[in-house]
Amino acid sequence: MKGMVFISLLVIFIAISCPAQTPGADELYSQARDMERAGEYNDAFALYNQAVQQDPLHFRSYYRMGRLLKRAGRMEQATAAYMRVLQINPYYAPAYNSLGLIMKRNDDLQGAIEAYQRAVLLNPEFKSAWRNLGRAYFEKGEFNNAINAFEHALELDPEHAGSHQTLGLLYARSGELLLAQESLVTALELDPSLERAQQGLAWLHQYLDQSQIVFPDSTLMAASMGIPVDPYEEWEPNATDPWGDVERANELLSHRRLDKAIEFYENALENGAYGDEIYASLAFAKMQNGNPEGAILDYQAAIRAAYEPPAWYYLNLGLARSAVGDWRGAIREYGLAIRMDPYYPKAYYNMGVVRMRIDDVPGAIRYLRRAIVLDPTFADAHLAMGRAHESLGNIAEAEASYYTALRLQPNDIQTYLVLGELLEEQGKRIEAETLYSTILNMNEGTTELLEAQEAIRSRLQTMEPDG
């Protein structure tokens, strides 16, 4: 019977009994594909399921099951199927592409972008993955990256009208009006019904003629085309107004426009602005932008420029040193932060964490205990204390610390996982399953949550019953 209702298939990987003479997994897969093409989705699903019962490593059958589940709107089960594919074959690009589609549907654009990137890295000729990557970049407002993705897609599939349309709108957004016109004309030649291409081309014709090109305000043009507008894209540093650049850099940083904020701070410093707060803000921006080496240099400059450097300068310098693996340097900076402010719980906490890194667990416990005394609601400190006690075999203390962290931070996935694993190791299966079920019932759709849910399902399948 045709349709998408999987009433009889409530679990993905149910056991199906087979007669003595059964076709092989490849043959079952081939039969299932024929059923799927004919729209017999229930029958196709059953055959794919038989294939994986015969051959648990038949990843293509798992993949097609995921496609059918997604088609039926069963996103969680589809995700589990795709994750199973990647457990068997981590180089199967279509599974990453399909995971990206689910993440994008769940508004996890960054997770989707990462999944699509893996897909095209594994298969550079994966046309639809390049298009999906471009769309995700487009929705995130990363227009240059979106342009690059659609240009790759069109190299592989130059007859795809929708890609020409989107690329034309992106070119227009970037002020590349002739390229925009060329792409939109091509889109309409391939598919005259594309409304956004018609609207975009009509707008361009107001500004382009055979004798002269007039470049309009790209922000106004983008808004009229329904393209996401970045109000800061056209900002440029001003060499004659360095303190104005500092103010603009602060605004850019507050909106997490890190590259531009860094550009404005550096321009301000080059043109006469000076002060420890400028260096500290620049260092913070570089740290957030994945450049801890640059952050170290700028925090050091902030400390030199300050009359009395605040403790948090040393704390953040320690964090930057930790990010590059300079544990001894981090310990020195955290120690200076504590000397500057003996009541600074974050300094004690980070000192404890880095001492764990160098296997000084008793020292870690000492500093973490001080952090908790200063701030009993510091959930991360309780979590770190639990890890420290667990590493020493102090199970009761570890369990108590984890439960305290969970009470203070009830939605933290890592706390649920480490506490669940600890309880499971102690044979407290019911308590562990209760914690795991909480994660399984979360629906944030983030990459971290999806990975945690898949790991938990695997654990639950292998957990032994209580005594």
ROMARGU-766143 format. One record per residue (C-alpha): residue in one letter; x, y, z; chain. Coordinates in steps of 0.2 Angstrom, whole numbers, plus 5000, padded with zeros to 4 digits. Each point is the difference from the previous one (the first is absolute). Example, Ala and Ser with C-alpha at 12.3 -4.5 7.8 and 13.67 -1.06 7.14 Angstrom:
! residues 2
NODE, code, u, v, w, unit
NODE, A, 5062, 4978, 5039, A
NODE, S, 5006, 5017, 4997, A
//
This chain:
! residues 467
NODE, code, u, v, w, unit
NODE, M, 5000, 5000, 5000, A
NODE, K, 5007, 5017, 4995, A
NODE, G, 5002, 5014, 5013, A
NODE, M, 5011, 5006, 5013, A
NODE, V, 4992, 4993, 5016, A
NODE, F, 5012, 4989, 5010, A
NODE, I, 4987, 4994, 5012, A
NODE, S, 5007, 4982, 5001, A
NODE, L, 5018, 5006, 5001, A
NODE, L, 5002, 5009, 5016, A
NODE, V, 5018, 4995, 5003, A
NODE, I, 5013, 5002, 4986, A
NODE, F, 5010, 4984, 5002, A
NODE, I, 4987, 4987, 5005, A
NODE, A, 5004, 4982, 4997, A
NODE, I, 4992, 4991, 4985, A
NODE, S, 5000, 4981, 4999, A
NODE, C, 5006, 4993, 4984, A
NODE, P, 4996, 4984, 4991, A
NODE, A, 5014, 4987, 4997, A
NODE, Q, 5003, 5006, 4983, A
NODE, T, 5002, 5019, 5001, A
NODE, P, 5006, 5012, 4987, A
NODE, G, 5017, 5009, 5004, A
NODE, A, 5001, 5018, 5007, A
NODE, D, 5004, 5007, 4983, A
NODE, E, 4986, 4991, 4992, A
NODE, L, 4988, 5006, 5013, A
NODE, Y, 5007, 5018, 4998, A
NODE, S, 4997, 4999, 4981, A
NODE, Q, 4982, 4994, 5003, A
NODE, A, 4997, 5014, 5013, A
NODE, R, 5006, 5013, 4988, A
NODE, D, 4988, 4994, 4987, A
NODE, M, 4986, 5001, 5013, A
NODE, E, 5005, 5017, 5005, A
NODE, R, 5000, 5007, 4982, A
NODE, A, 4983, 4993, 4998, A
NODE, G, 4994, 5009, 5016, A
NODE, E, 4997, 4984, 5010, A
NODE, Y, 5009, 5008, 5015, A
NODE, N, 4994, 4988, 5014, A
NODE, D, 5006, 4985, 4990, A
NODE, A, 5016, 5008, 4995, A
NODE, F, 5004, 5004, 5018, A
NODE, A, 4996, 4982, 5005, A
NODE, L, 5013, 4994, 4987, A
NODE, Y, 5013, 5012, 5005, A
NODE, N, 4997, 4994, 5018, A
NODE, Q, 5003, 4982, 4995, A
NODE, A, 5016, 5005, 4991, A
NODE, V, 5007, 5007, 5016, A
NODE, Q, 4995, 4985, 5010, A
NODE, Q, 5009, 4989, 4987, A
NODE, D, 5015, 5012, 4999, A
NODE, P, 5001, 5012, 5015, A
NODE, L, 5014, 5009, 4990, A
NODE, H, 4989, 5004, 4985, A
NODE, F, 5001, 5019, 5002, A
NODE, R, 4991, 5004, 4984, A
NODE, S, 4984, 4991, 5007, A
NODE, Y, 5002, 5010, 5016, A
NODE, Y, 5001, 5016, 4989, A
NODE, R, 4985, 4996, 4990, A
NODE, M, 4990, 4997, 5016, A
NODE, G, 5006, 5017, 5006, A
NODE, R, 4993, 5008, 4984, A
NODE, L, 4983, 4991, 5002, A
NODE, L, 4999, 5005, 5019, A
NODE, K, 5004, 5018, 4996, A
NODE, R, 4987, 5000, 4986, A
NODE, A, 4987, 4994, 5013, A
NODE, G, 5005, 5014, 5012, A
NODE, R, 5009, 4989, 5012, A
NODE, M, 5016, 5011, 5002, A
NODE, E, 5007, 4992, 5016, A
NODE, Q, 4999, 4982, 4993, A
NODE, A, 5007, 5007, 4983, A
NODE, T, 5014, 5008, 5009, A
NODE, A, 5004, 4983, 5009, A
NODE, A, 5000, 4991, 4984, A
NODE, Y, 5012, 5012, 4992, A
NODE, M, 5012, 5000, 5015, A
NODE, R, 5000, 4981, 4999, A
NODE, V, 5005, 5002, 4982, A
NODE, L, 5015, 5010, 5005, A
NODE, Q, 5005, 4988, 5014, A
NODE, I, 5002, 4987, 4986, A
NODE, N, 5007, 5011, 4987, A
NODE, P, 5006, 5017, 5006, A
NODE, Y, 5004, 5005, 4982, A
NODE, Y, 4982, 4999, 4993, A
NODE, A, 4997, 5018, 4994, A
NODE, P, 4981, 4998, 4997, A
NODE, A, 4997, 4996, 5019, A
NODE, Y, 5009, 5017, 5005, A
NODE, N, 4989, 5009, 4987, A
NODE, S, 4984, 4992, 5007, A
NODE, L, 5005, 5004, 5018, A
NODE, G, 5003, 5018, 4994, A
NODE, L, 4982, 5001, 4993, A
NODE, I, 4993, 4995, 5017, A
NODE, M, 5011, 5012, 5010, A
NODE, K, 4995, 5014, 4988, A
NODE, R, 4982, 4995, 5003, A
NODE, N, 5003, 5001, 5019, A
NODE, D, 5008, 5018, 4998, A
NODE, D, 5017, 4994, 5003, A
NODE, L, 5009, 5009, 4986, A
NODE, Q, 5017, 4998, 5006, A
NODE, G, 4998, 4981, 5003, A
NODE, A, 4993, 4999, 4982, A
NODE, I, 5014, 5010, 4993, A
NODE, E, 5013, 4988, 5008, A
NODE, A, 4990, 4985, 4994, A
NODE, Y, 5000, 5006, 4982, A
NODE, Q, 5018, 5005, 5001, A
NODE, R, 5004, 4982, 5004, A
NODE, A, 4989, 4994, 4986, A
NODE, V, 5009, 5010, 4987, A
NODE, L, 5017, 4997, 5007, A
NODE, L, 4997, 4981, 4998, A
NODE, N, 4992, 5002, 4983, A
NODE, P, 5005, 5017, 4992, A
NODE, E, 4988, 4996, 4985, A
NODE, F, 4985, 4999, 5011, A
NODE, K, 4989, 5013, 4992, A
NODE, S, 4985, 5000, 5011, A
NODE, A, 5011, 5001, 5016, A
NODE, W, 5009, 5015, 4992, A
NODE, R, 4983, 5008, 4998, A
NODE, N, 4994, 4996, 5017, A
NODE, L, 5016, 5007, 5007, A
NODE, G, 4997, 5016, 4990, A
NODE, R, 4982, 5002, 5007, A
NODE, A, 5006, 4997, 5018, A
NODE, Y, 5013, 5014, 4998, A
NODE, F, 4987, 5011, 4992, A
NODE, E, 4988, 4998, 5014, A
NODE, K, 5014, 5003, 5013, A
NODE, G, 5005, 5016, 4991, A
NODE, E, 5017, 4994, 4994, A
NODE, F, 4998, 5006, 4982, A
NODE, N, 5018, 4998, 4994, A
NODE, N, 5000, 4982, 5006, A
NODE, A, 4983, 4998, 4992, A
NODE, I, 5006, 5007, 4983, A
NODE, N, 5015, 4988, 5000, A
NODE, A, 4989, 4985, 5004, A
NODE, F, 4988, 5004, 4986, A
NODE, E, 5014, 5003, 4988, A
NODE, H, 5006, 4983, 5004, A
NODE, A, 4983, 4993, 4997, A
NODE, L, 4998, 5008, 4983, A
NODE, E, 5017, 4994, 4994, A
NODE, L, 4993, 4982, 5003, A
NODE, D, 4982, 5004, 4994, A
NODE, P, 5000, 5015, 4989, A
NODE, E, 4981, 4997, 4995, A
NODE, H, 4993, 5002, 5018, A
NODE, A, 4989, 5015, 4998, A
NODE, G, 4997, 5002, 5019, A
NODE, S, 5019, 5001, 5003, A
NODE, H, 5002, 5014, 4987, A
NODE, Q, 4985, 5009, 5008, A
NODE, T, 5007, 5000, 5017, A
NODE, L, 5018, 5004, 4994, A
NODE, G, 4993, 5015, 4991, A
NODE, L, 4991, 5006, 5016, A
NODE, L, 5016, 4998, 5010, A
NODE, Y, 5011, 5009, 4987, A
NODE, A, 4987, 5014, 5000, A
NODE, R, 5002, 5001, 5019, A
NODE, S, 5019, 5001, 4998, A
NODE, G, 4998, 5015, 4988, A
NODE, E, 5006, 4989, 4985, A
NODE, L, 4986, 5006, 4989, A
NODE, L, 5006, 4994, 4983, A
NODE, L, 5003, 4982, 5007, A
NODE, A, 4983, 5001, 5008, A
NODE, Q, 4992, 5004, 4984, A
NODE, E, 5009, 4986, 4991, A
NODE, S, 4995, 4987, 5012, A
NODE, L, 4982, 5006, 5001, A
NODE, V, 4998, 5000, 4981, A
NODE, T, 5007, 4982, 5000, A
NODE, A, 4988, 4995, 5013, A
NODE, L, 4985, 5006, 4991, A
NODE, E, 5006, 4993, 4983, A
NODE, L, 5000, 4983, 5009, A
NODE, D, 4984, 5003, 5010, A
NODE, P, 4989, 5015, 4995, A
NODE, S, 4989, 4997, 5015, A
NODE, L, 5013, 5005, 5013, A
NODE, E, 4991, 5015, 5009, A
NODE, R, 5015, 5006, 5010, A
NODE, A, 5011, 5000, 4985, A
NODE, Q, 4987, 5010, 4991, A
NODE, Q, 4999, 5012, 5014, A
NODE, G, 5019, 5002, 5002, A
NODE, L, 5002, 5003, 4982, A
NODE, A, 4986, 5013, 4999, A
NODE, W, 5009, 5009, 5014, A
NODE, L, 5017, 4999, 4991, A
NODE, H, 4993, 5007, 4984, A
NODE, Q, 4996, 5016, 5010, A
NODE, Y, 5019, 5003, 5002, A
NODE, L, 5008, 4992, 4985, A
NODE, D, 4999, 5006, 4982, A
NODE, Q, 5011, 4998, 4985, A
NODE, S, 5010, 5016, 5003, A
NODE, Q, 5003, 5001, 5019, A
NODE, I, 5000, 4990, 5016, A
NODE, V, 4993, 5008, 5016, A
NODE, F, 5004, 4991, 5016, A
NODE, P, 4985, 5002, 5011, A
NODE, D, 5000, 4998, 5019, A
NODE, S, 5002, 4981, 5002, A
NODE, T, 4992, 4999, 5017, A
NODE, L, 4984, 5009, 4993, A
NODE, M, 5001, 4988, 4985, A
NODE, A, 5002, 4985, 5010, A
NODE, A, 4985, 5004, 5011, A
NODE, S, 4989, 5003, 4985, A
NODE, M, 5005, 4982, 4994, A
NODE, G, 4997, 4992, 5017, A
NODE, I, 5018, 4996, 5003, A
NODE, P, 5006, 5000, 5018, A
NODE, V, 5009, 5017, 5003, A
NODE, D, 5016, 5002, 5010, A
NODE, P, 5000, 5019, 5006, A
NODE, Y, 5018, 4999, 5004, A
NODE, E, 5007, 4993, 4984, A
NODE, E, 5004, 5017, 4992, A
NODE, W, 5008, 5007, 5015, A
NODE, E, 5018, 5005, 4997, A
NODE, P, 5014, 5006, 5013, A
NODE, N, 5004, 5018, 5000, A
NODE, A, 5018, 5004, 5002, A
NODE, T, 4996, 5018, 5005, A
NODE, D, 4988, 4995, 5014, A
NODE, P, 5008, 4986, 5010, A
NODE, W, 4989, 5003, 5016, A
NODE, G, 4985, 4999, 4989, A
NODE, D, 5007, 4984, 4993, A
NODE, V, 5001, 4993, 5018, A
NODE, E, 4982, 5004, 5003, A
NODE, R, 4995, 4992, 4984, A
NODE, A, 5011, 4985, 5004, A
NODE, N, 4991, 4998, 5017, A
NODE, E, 4983, 5000, 4991, A
NODE, L, 5006, 4987, 4988, A
NODE, L, 5007, 4989, 5014, A
NODE, S, 4983, 5001, 5009, A
NODE, H, 4992, 4993, 4984, A
NODE, R, 5014, 4987, 4999, A
NODE, R, 5006, 5007, 4983, A
NODE, L, 5017, 4994, 5006, A
NODE, D, 5010, 5002, 4984, A
NODE, K, 4995, 5018, 4997, A
NODE, A, 5002, 5004, 5019, A
NODE, I, 5018, 4994, 4999, A
NODE, E, 5003, 5011, 4985, A
NODE, F, 4993, 5016, 5008, A
NODE, Y, 5009, 4997, 5016, A
NODE, E, 5017, 4997, 4991, A
NODE, N, 4997, 5016, 4989, A
NODE, A, 4996, 5010, 5015, A
NODE, L, 5016, 4995, 5009, A
NODE, E, 5010, 5003, 4984, A
NODE, N, 4993, 5017, 4999, A
NODE, G, 5003, 5007, 5017, A
NODE, A, 4987, 4993, 5012, A
NODE, Y, 5008, 4992, 5015, A
NODE, G, 4994, 4991, 5016, A
NODE, D, 5000, 4984, 5009, A
NODE, E, 4981, 4998, 4997, A
NODE, I, 5002, 5001, 4981, A
NODE, Y, 5014, 4986, 5001, A
NODE, A, 4989, 4989, 5012, A
NODE, S, 4985, 5002, 4988, A
NODE, L, 5011, 4996, 4985, A
NODE, A, 5007, 4984, 5009, A
NODE, F, 4982, 4995, 5005, A
NODE, A, 4994, 5001, 4982, A
NODE, K, 5015, 4990, 4994, A
NODE, M, 4997, 4987, 5013, A
NODE, Q, 4982, 4998, 4995, A
NODE, N, 5006, 5000, 4981, A
NODE, G, 5011, 4985, 5003, A
NODE, N, 5017, 5009, 5001, A
NODE, P, 5006, 4997, 5018, A
NODE, E, 5018, 5003, 4995, A
NODE, G, 4995, 5018, 4995, A
NODE, A, 4990, 5002, 5016, A
NODE, I, 5015, 4996, 5010, A
NODE, L, 5010, 5014, 4992, A
NODE, D, 4986, 5013, 5002, A
NODE, Y, 4996, 4995, 5018, A
NODE, Q, 5018, 5002, 5004, A
NODE, A, 4999, 5017, 4992, A
NODE, A, 4985, 5004, 5010, A
NODE, I, 5009, 4996, 5016, A
NODE, R, 5015, 5011, 4996, A
NODE, A, 4988, 5014, 4995, A
NODE, A, 4990, 4999, 5016, A
NODE, Y, 5005, 5010, 5016, A
NODE, E, 4992, 4986, 5011, A
NODE, P, 4996, 4985, 4989, A
NODE, P, 4983, 4992, 5006, A
NODE, A, 5000, 4982, 5005, A
NODE, W, 4990, 4995, 4985, A
NODE, Y, 5014, 5006, 4988, A
NODE, Y, 5011, 4986, 5008, A
NODE, L, 4985, 4988, 5000, A
NODE, N, 4997, 5002, 4981, A
NODE, L, 5018, 4999, 4996, A
NODE, G, 5001, 4984, 5010, A
NODE, L, 4985, 4993, 4989, A
NODE, A, 5009, 5005, 4984, A
NODE, R, 5016, 4991, 5006, A
NODE, S, 4989, 4985, 5004, A
NODE, A, 4993, 5000, 4983, A
NODE, V, 5017, 4998, 4992, A
NODE, G, 5005, 4986, 5013, A
NODE, D, 5012, 5011, 5010, A
NODE, W, 4994, 4993, 5017, A
NODE, R, 5015, 5007, 5010, A
NODE, G, 4997, 5017, 4993, A
NODE, A, 4981, 4999, 5004, A
NODE, I, 5004, 4995, 5018, A
NODE, R, 5011, 5016, 5002, A
NODE, E, 4987, 5011, 4993, A
NODE, Y, 4986, 4993, 5011, A
NODE, G, 5011, 5002, 5015, A
NODE, L, 5002, 5018, 4996, A
NODE, A, 4982, 5002, 4998, A
NODE, I, 4997, 4992, 5017, A
NODE, R, 5014, 5012, 5007, A
NODE, M, 4991, 5015, 4993, A
NODE, D, 4983, 4994, 5006, A
NODE, P, 5000, 4986, 5013, A
NODE, Y, 4981, 4999, 4999, A
NODE, Y, 4999, 4996, 4982, A
NODE, P, 4991, 4983, 4998, A
NODE, K, 5003, 4999, 4981, A
NODE, A, 5019, 5001, 5003, A
NODE, Y, 5000, 4986, 5013, A
NODE, Y, 4988, 4990, 4988, A
NODE, N, 5012, 5001, 4985, A
NODE, M, 5015, 4997, 5011, A
NODE, G, 4992, 4984, 5006, A
NODE, V, 4996, 4995, 4982, A
NODE, V, 5017, 5003, 4993, A
NODE, R, 5008, 4990, 5015, A
NODE, M, 4989, 4986, 4995, A
NODE, R, 5008, 5001, 4983, A
NODE, I, 5018, 4997, 5008, A
NODE, D, 4993, 4986, 5011, A
NODE, D, 5001, 5010, 5016, A
NODE, V, 4983, 4994, 5006, A
NODE, P, 5002, 5004, 5018, A
NODE, G, 5005, 5018, 4995, A
NODE, A, 4985, 5001, 4989, A
NODE, I, 4989, 4995, 5014, A
NODE, R, 5007, 5013, 5011, A
NODE, Y, 4997, 5014, 4988, A
NODE, L, 4983, 4994, 4995, A
NODE, R, 4995, 4999, 5018, A
NODE, R, 5005, 5018, 5002, A
NODE, A, 4990, 5005, 4984, A
NODE, I, 4984, 4991, 5007, A
NODE, V, 5002, 5009, 5017, A
NODE, L, 5001, 5017, 4992, A
NODE, D, 4985, 4995, 4988, A
NODE, P, 4990, 4985, 5006, A
NODE, T, 4989, 5002, 4984, A
NODE, F, 5015, 4998, 4988, A
NODE, A, 4993, 4984, 4991, A
NODE, D, 5016, 4998, 4989, A
NODE, A, 5011, 5000, 5016, A
NODE, H, 4989, 4986, 5007, A
NODE, L, 5001, 4990, 4984, A
NODE, A, 5019, 5002, 4999, A
NODE, M, 5000, 4995, 5019, A
NODE, G, 4991, 4984, 4995, A
NODE, R, 5012, 4996, 4987, A
NODE, A, 5014, 5002, 5011, A
NODE, H, 4993, 4989, 5014, A
NODE, E, 4995, 4987, 4987, A
NODE, S, 5018, 4999, 4994, A
NODE, L, 5006, 4996, 5018, A
NODE, G, 4987, 4987, 5002, A
NODE, N, 4990, 5011, 5012, A
NODE, I, 4983, 4994, 4993, A
NODE, A, 4988, 5006, 5014, A
NODE, E, 5008, 5018, 4999, A
NODE, A, 5000, 5000, 4981, A
NODE, E, 4981, 4995, 4999, A
NODE, A, 4996, 5013, 5013, A
NODE, S, 5009, 5013, 4990, A
NODE, Y, 4992, 4995, 4984, A
NODE, Y, 4983, 5001, 5007, A
NODE, T, 5003, 5017, 5007, A
NODE, A, 5006, 5006, 4983, A
NODE, L, 4984, 4992, 4992, A
NODE, R, 4989, 5009, 5012, A
NODE, L, 5009, 5017, 4997, A
NODE, Q, 5000, 4997, 4981, A
NODE, P, 4986, 4988, 4996, A
NODE, N, 5001, 5001, 4981, A
NODE, D, 5019, 4996, 4998, A
NODE, I, 5002, 4985, 4989, A
NODE, Q, 5018, 4996, 5006, A
NODE, T, 4995, 4999, 5018, A
NODE, Y, 4986, 4988, 4996, A
NODE, L, 5012, 4989, 4990, A
NODE, V, 5014, 4999, 5013, A
NODE, L, 4988, 4997, 5015, A
NODE, G, 4991, 4987, 4990, A
NODE, E, 5016, 4991, 4995, A
NODE, L, 5005, 5001, 5019, A
NODE, L, 4984, 4993, 5006, A
NODE, E, 5000, 4986, 4986, A
NODE, E, 5018, 4995, 5005, A
NODE, Q, 4993, 4998, 5018, A
NODE, G, 4986, 4989, 4994, A
NODE, K, 4987, 5013, 5003, A
NODE, R, 4991, 4997, 4984, A
NODE, I, 4983, 5007, 5004, A
NODE, E, 5008, 5017, 5005, A
NODE, A, 5011, 5000, 4985, A
NODE, E, 4986, 4996, 4988, A
NODE, T, 4989, 5014, 5008, A
NODE, L, 5014, 5013, 4996, A
NODE, Y, 5003, 4993, 4983, A
NODE, S, 4981, 5001, 4996, A
NODE, T, 5001, 5019, 5005, A
NODE, I, 5012, 5003, 4986, A
NODE, L, 4990, 4989, 4987, A
NODE, N, 4985, 5011, 5004, A
NODE, M, 5009, 5016, 4996, A
NODE, N, 4997, 5008, 4983, A
NODE, E, 5012, 5014, 4998, A
NODE, G, 5006, 4993, 4984, A
NODE, T, 5018, 5005, 5003, A
NODE, T, 5015, 4989, 4993, A
NODE, E, 5006, 4997, 5018, A
NODE, L, 4982, 4994, 5005, A
NODE, L, 4998, 4989, 4985, A
NODE, E, 5017, 4992, 5003, A
NODE, A, 4996, 4997, 5018, A
NODE, Q, 4983, 4992, 4996, A
NODE, E, 5009, 4988, 4988, A
NODE, A, 5013, 4996, 5013, A
NODE, I, 4987, 4996, 5013, A
NODE, R, 4989, 4989, 4989, A
NODE, S, 5016, 4990, 4997, A
NODE, R, 5003, 4999, 5018, A
NODE, L, 4982, 4995, 5004, A
NODE, Q, 5001, 4985, 4988, A
NODE, T, 5016, 4993, 5008, A
NODE, M, 4995, 5004, 5019, A
NODE, E, 4999, 4984, 5010, A
NODE, P, 4985, 4998, 5012, A
NODE, D, 5002, 5004, 5018, A
NODE, G, 5007, 4985, 5010, A
//
